[in-house]
Amino acid sequence: MSYRTTLALAAVLVTFALVLIGSVMAQTGQSQASAAASAAVISATDVPTMPPATAPAEATVAPIAAPAPVEDASIALLKERELEYRKLIEEANARLKVANDRIRVANRQQQSLLDQLKRAYAKQQELAQAQCTAAQP
């Protein structure tokens, strides 16, 4: 083989090896990350319901009642926002109704003016036709 062919083949093999190593590392990194994430989820949700048998009675922890008011506060906040949004929607609907009413009035006026214009044009055509017939000997 020539020097150039050998160099090209070596470059292709090195590139292939680097891609292969990179993909293997990416796969192991993803599997480690997913394993760590699932372990974190399991440890966060895996709450013991009973204390160990060797633990003294003083070591048991009473459940905390703080999350309930926080949830009530967030529910109250959500309800308040919902009421505000409903008010805004009602105001917008009222404005749309007024705008639609104005459009209907304008359309009726436009139709009325169009009818007047058509009558005036027809009358003008009749007068022009009458003048043409009167002017002929």
TAVENLIN-V667732 format. One record per run of one state. SS is the DSSP state (h for helix, s for strand, l for the rest). FROM is the first residue (numbers start at 1). TO is the last residue. If there is no record, write none. Layout:
ss=<SS SS>
from=<FROM FROM>
to=<TO TO>
This chain:
ss=<l h l h l h l>
from=<1 3 46 57 60 66 136>
to=<2 45 56 59 65 135 137>
